[in-house]
């Protein structure tokens, strides 16, 4: 059973040379082998294991086709994959992809921030599961823990900082959504969003705001959070991401989240882009 899990984890990883992306529509088998070798240092399509037919389908599709769709860098693809797997809590696959992310140049601090930014969307317990999984990989690589601090706010500045980021990306916040919540506690939720999500999480170092917004969109696509996908489309545009980048990011998520969730997110992009 452990061997099966390990095989699937590696398969759900990816493979591309860090210096050359296969955007020229090379043969999907060759692209698959090249990408897999770059990310994991091993060989794809070996015909080995208990489920070689499914592994063949999976590897060719992910590493031979999806990895040739859009113009994302390898670093972006692996951060997207890691944030998606963290959201899904598929931790064996996350461990394999965390290693692949490091192999293509994602810094340990960046990888940690990818995990941290999931907390407002999936909650602290699942975020901590993901962080623990990534920390296993970092320890195996000889990276000293804890990593350096990346926080940029204090108790006195978290609200002001968060409001500035929120106003840039989402003018008006969620006041209309929270209006009328019993006991007036909608105001508390508004404040939590400003101070915690934007003030303490989105303001952190290691990842820029443009990357954070792109990854947040992938989390929401995984969760099928349709109403938030609409608002976060505009947040991404404000942060500097293009509709094409968002589309490629959702397609990168597709092998892990499935067609229904991916098509829902792509439909939102299509609708908002047309408006």
C-alpha positions in Angstrom: 0.0 0.0 0.0 2.8 2.4 0.8 4.4 1.7 -2.5 1.1 2.5 -4.3 0.8 5.8 -2.4 4.3 6.7 -3.2 3.9 6.0 -6.8 0.7 8.0 -7.1 2.4 10.9 -5.2 5.2 11.0 -7.6 2.9 10.7 -10.6 0.8 13.6 -9.4 3.8 15.7 -9.4 5.0 16.9 -12.8 8.2 17.3 -14.8 9.8 20.0 -16.8 13.2 21.5 -17.1 13.5 24.6 -15.0 15.2 26.4 -17.8 13.0 25.3 -20.7 9.2 25.2 -20.8 7.6 22.9 -23.4 5.3 25.6 -24.9 6.2 24.7 -28.5 3.7 21.7 -28.6 6.4 19.1 -28.7 5.3 15.5 -28.7 3.4 14.8 -25.5 5.4 11.7 -24.7 8.7 13.5 -25.0 7.3 16.5 -23.1 6.1 14.1 -20.3 9.5 12.4 -19.9 11.4 15.7 -20.0 9.1 17.4 -17.5 9.0 14.5 -15.1 12.7 14.1 -15.1 13.2 17.8 -14.4 10.8 17.9 -11.5 11.5 14.5 -9.9 14.8 13.3 -11.2 13.2 10.0 -12.3 11.7 8.5 -15.4 8.1 8.6 -16.4 6.1 6.0 -18.4 8.1 3.1 -17.0 5.2 0.5 -17.2 6.1 -0.5 -13.6 3.9 -0.7 -10.5 0.5 -2.1 -9.8 -1.4 0.3 -12.1 0.8 1.0 -15.0 -2.1 1.8 -17.5 -3.5 4.5 -15.3 0.0 5.9 -14.5 0.6 6.1 -18.3 -2.7 8.0 -18.8 -2.0 10.3 -15.9 1.6 11.1 -16.6 1.0 11.8 -20.3 -2.0 14.1 -19.6 -0.5 16.1 -16.7 3.1 16.4 -17.8 2.7 16.0 -21.6 -0.4 18.1 -22.2 -1.4 20.3 -19.3 2.2 21.4 -18.8 2.2 22.6 -22.4 -0.9 24.7 -22.0 -0.5 28.4 -21.3 2.7 30.3 -20.6 3.2 29.7 -16.9 6.7 29.2 -15.6 7.7 26.0 -13.9 7.8 27.8 -10.6 4.3 29.0 -11.0 3.0 25.6 -12.1 4.5 23.9 -9.0 3.3 26.6 -6.6 -0.2 26.2 -8.1 -0.1 22.5 -7.8 1.1 22.7 -4.2 -1.6 25.1 -3.2 -4.2 23.0 -4.9 -3.1 19.8 -3.1 -2.9 21.6 0.2 -6.5 22.8 -0.2 -7.6 19.2 -1.1 -5.5 17.8 1.8 -4.0 15.2 -0.4 -0.8 15.2 1.7 1.2 12.4 0.1 0.9 14.1 -3.3 1.7 17.5 -1.7 4.9 16.1 -0.3 6.0 14.9 -3.7 5.2 18.2 -5.3 6.8 20.2 -2.5 10.1 18.5 -3.4 9.5 19.2 -7.1 8.8 22.8 -6.4 12.2 23.1 -4.6 13.8 21.3 -7.5 12.6 24.0 -10.0 13.7 27.0 -7.9 10.9 27.7 -5.5 12.6 28.9 -2.3 11.7 27.3 1.0 10.3 30.7 2.2 8.1 30.9 -0.8 6.9 27.4 -0.4 6.0 28.1 3.2 4.1 31.2 2.2 2.1 29.2 -0.3 0.9 27.1 2.6 0.3 30.0 4.9 -1.9 31.8 2.5 -4.4 28.9 2.4 -5.4 29.5 6.1 -8.1 32.1 5.5 -9.7 29.9 2.9 -9.5 26.4 4.3 -8.9 27.1 8.0 -6.0 26.7 10.4 -6.2 22.9 11.0 -5.9 22.0 7.3 -3.2 24.7 6.7 -1.2 23.2 9.6 -1.4 19.8 8.0 0.0 21.2 4.8 2.7 23.1 6.6 3.7 20.0 8.5 4.0 18.1 5.2 6.2 20.8 3.6 8.3 20.9 6.7 9.0 17.2 6.4 10.4 17.9 2.9 12.5 20.8 4.1 14.0 18.8 7.0 14.8 16.0 4.5 16.6 18.6 2.4 18.6 19.8 5.4 16.8 23.2 5.6 16.9 24.6 9.1 13.6 25.4 10.8 12.0 27.7 11.6 12.5 29.7 8.5 13.1 33.4 8.8 10.2 35.7 9.6 8.2 37.3 6.8 5.6 39.3 8.7 5.5 43.0 7.9 2.9 44.4 10.3 2.5 45.1 14.0 -0.6 45.2 16.2 -0.7 48.9 15.5 -0.3 48.7 11.7 -2.2 45.5 10.7 -5.5 47.3 10.1 -4.1 50.2 8.1 -1.9 47.8 6.0 -4.7 45.4 5.4 -7.1 48.2 4.4 -4.7 49.6 1.9 -4.3 46.2 0.2 -8.0 45.4 0.4 -9.0 48.8 -1.1 -6.5 48.3 -3.9 -7.9 44.9 -4.9 -11.5 44.9 -3.6 -12.9 48.5 -3.1 -15.8 48.3 -0.8 -14.8 45.0 0.8 -17.7 42.8 1.8 -19.8 45.4 3.6 -22.9 44.7 1.4 -22.6 40.9 2.0 -22.3 41.3 5.8 -24.9 44.0 6.1 -27.8 42.7 8.3 -26.0 39.8 9.9 -27.7 39.2 13.3 -26.3 41.0 16.3 -24.3 43.4 14.1 -21.5 40.8 14.0 -21.1 41.2 10.3 -18.9 44.2 11.2 -16.6 41.9 13.1 -16.3 39.6 10.1 -15.5 42.6 7.9 -12.8 43.6 10.4 -11.4 40.1 10.5 -11.1 40.1 6.7 -9.2 43.4 6.7 -6.9 42.8 9.6 -6.2 39.1 9.3 -6.5 38.1 5.6 -5.2 41.3 4.1 -3.3 42.7 7.1 -1.5 39.7 8.4 -1.4 37.2 5.5 -1.4 39.1 2.2 1.1 41.6 3.4 3.8 39.0 4.2 7.1 38.8 2.4 8.6 36.1 0.1 5.6 36.2 -2.3 4.4 39.3 -4.1 0.7 40.3 -4.1 0.3 39.3 -7.8 1.4 35.7 -7.0 -0.7 35.6 -3.9 -3.9 36.6 -5.7 -3.2 34.0 -8.5 -2.8 31.3 -5.9 -5.9 32.4 -4.0 -7.9 32.0 -7.2 -6.6 28.4 -7.5 -7.7 27.7 -3.9 -11.2 29.1 -4.7 -11.4 27.1 -7.9 -10.6 24.0 -5.9 -13.3 24.8 -3.3 -15.7 25.7 -6.1 -16.5 28.9 -4.3 -18.3 30.5 -7.2 -19.3 33.9 -5.7 -15.7 34.5 -4.5 -14.3 33.5 -7.9 -16.2 36.4 -9.4 -14.8 39.0 -7.0 -11.3 37.4 -7.0 -11.3 37.6 -10.8 -11.3 41.4 -10.5 -8.8 41.3 -7.6 -6.4 39.4 -9.8 -6.8 41.9 -12.6 -6.1 44.7 -10.2 -3.0 42.8 -9.0 -1.6 42.6 -12.5 -2.7 39.1 -13.6 -4.2 38.7 -17.1 -7.3 36.6 -18.0 -5.0 34.3 -19.9 -2.8 33.8 -16.8 -5.9 33.0 -14.7 -7.1 30.6 -17.4 -3.8 28.8 -17.6 -3.7 28.5 -13.8 -7.1 26.9 -13.6 -6.1 24.4 -16.3 -3.0 23.6 -14.2 -5.4 22.8 -11.4 -7.6 20.6 -13.6 -5.9 17.2 -13.3 -6.2 17.5 -9.5 -9.6 19.1 -9.0 -11.4 17.5 -12.0 -13.3 18.9 -14.9 -16.5 20.1 -13.1 -14.7 22.4 -10.7 -12.3 23.6 -13.4 -15.1 24.3 -15.9 -17.0 26.3 -13.2 -13.9 28.5 -12.6 -13.3 28.9 -16.4 -16.9 29.9 -16.9 -16.5 32.7 -14.3 -13.3 33.9 -16.1 -15.1 33.9 -19.4 -18.1 35.8 -18.0 -16.1 38.4 -16.2 -13.7 38.9 -19.1 -16.7 39.5 -21.4 -18.2 42.2 -19.2 
